Amino acid sequence: MIVGGNETVLVQGMTGRQGTFWTGRMREYGTGIIGGVNPKKAGTRHIGLPVWGSAVEAAGDVAIDATVLFIPPQGVKAAALDALAAGIRKLVILTEHVPVHDVMWVLAAAREAGAQVIGPNTAGIVTAGESFVGFMPASNPRIFRSGTVGVISRSGSLGTFVCLRLCQAGLGISHFIGIGGDPVTGTTTLDAVRILDADEHTEAIAIVGEIGGSMEEAAAEYVSTMTKPVAAFIAGAAAPEGRRMGHAGAIVVGGKGSFASKRRALERAGVRVVPTPAGIPDALQL
């Protein structure tokens, strides 16, 4: 999923502390925020924007291209289904610790509706110089200067560091797609690679993966058919087998999802796998 500067964005949970702060930052950057949702404050205004009782009510007044959820875990399912009922086709779910059953329910509903979902447990997405949706330091030009590299990351912090190093190397960022670190996410590494491969502003791709699951292996087969250069860093090379490391999806069982298997699959596809995230700019310029 990519959200451009000409698209409209609803904020579900806008009146909370985090929603208020990041709505302000997104507007300052240029994201087309049109208002928010809080059933208890419907009909009021908050930081100069209208508040609706539901996404369905909001869609009755304005056209909405995307929504971002600043919603507690137990409320994510209802809020996401409200957004889908409103006809919104791009959902960014930031919340961590959403019950897996709820995530699967939402993703099934999104698939039936033809909608795209980023997250849950994502820091968001950035189109450098145009818009960002989530809680990213997009307004810092040292980290998100416009350029030609698309970044896909399961980690918000590691992905941000890679963006910083790409800007320091003079390459800059086309899009950042934070797919999230949960075992079940709406957008996979393969999905994001396909999006950036088709994007005319992206000339190279950086993948920030981690141990656990098989997202990187699944993307490798497609990468082998691409002409755009791809470099990758896989976090967790020294992690002991069987131990969960930070993200819910970062667990290795029986050799599956290991650093070795991911590196092997990516290198067979022609990807330069670097030992530290700082090595990605050099790997893309070789």
Buried (B, 14 or more C-beta within 10 A) or exposed (E): BBBEEEBBBBBBBBBBEEBBEBBBBBBEBBBBBBBBBBEEBBEEEBBEBBBBBBBBBBBEEEEBBBBBBBBEBEBBBBBBBBBBBBEBBBBBBBBBEBEEEBBEBBBEBBEEBEBBBBBBBBBBBBBBBBBBBBBBBBEEEEBBBBBBBBBBBBBBEBBBBBBBBBBEBEBBBBBBBBBBBBBBBBBBBBBBBBBBBEBEBBBBBBBBBBBBBBBBBBBBEBBBEBEBBBBBBBBBBEBEEEEEBEBBBBBBEEEEBBBEBBBBBBEEBEBBBBEEBBBBBEBBEE
